[in-house]
Amino acid sequence: MVSSTFLRLLIICTQIALQIIITININITHAQLQPPAIPSAVCDNSKGNYTNSSTYQKNLNDLLSSLLSNNNGYGFYNSSRGQNSDTAFSIGLCRGDLKSDACGKCLSDATYALPGDCPNQKEAIGWSPNCMLRYANRSMYGQLEVNPAYYAWNTENVSSASLDAFNQELTALFKRLGSEAAGGGDLRKFAVGNASVGSNSNITIYGLAQCTPDVSEGECAACIDGAFGDVPSCCSGALGVRIVTPSCNIRYEISPFFDTTNETPLTSPP
């Protein structure tokens, strides 16, 4: 016959095991419900803070929750909510080759994650590999802004024997991409392309250049040129570089990372 002491121990062990399983499930579910963190977020303390439950916070929350309904059709989002000093403004931009559902997912995650990364700051910006989100208590639309900037690069470098040819082709590629992106029009300023680095190196450079479409052609070209001009000082010779600013971003790799088949064709003028 099984003793009562053994039965009590069995019951206690079963209860502990169930509690552990429940706790693990709760933690997994909680992790799944949380949006991915933004890899690079800048919280601007110099532009002022807001208090919890303030009018500005309510306007910001309302703005971010409805931002996805303000799409220009090409992955650019711009909206505002509120009045006077409590007005919240926001801009979102997806990579130009991103499908609409992936774009929406990226920005939706960002609208949850960025206020968490920057609690109570009135102005903040965050970049992920596929999109950018920024908000402030001032209008940003049509304003060329190159700061703050974020830099990331591959720690592997091109060989010294191929460096000159690599830099020459890279410069020519981004001169072309910058011009193409800047001339994209008022709906989308985006360009991708590639260049081969001589027959001996077997290296192909894949590049991307993009601006928010609210800046002018000249401002876009200057922004891309300025970002590319930072490459020698931050990451000369790197096999991959990404530089992002509020108004433009550039990236290059030695393997394909963009998909031109996903680009939404620009409508022809009437």
Secondary structure, DSSP 8 states (H G I E B T S, - for coil): ---HHHHHHHHHHHHHHHHHHHHHHHHHHHHHHS----SEEEEEEEEEE--TT-HHHHHHHHHHHHGGG-B-SSSEEEEEESSGGG-EEEEEEE-TT--HHHHHHHHHHHHHHHHHHSTTEEEEEEE-SSEEEEEESS--TT-----S-EEEE-S-B--TTTHHHHHHHHHHHHHHHHHHHHTT-SS-EEEEEEEEEHHHH-EEEEEEEEE-TTS-HHHHHHHHHHHHHTHHHHHTTBS-EEEE-SSEEEEEESS----GGG--------
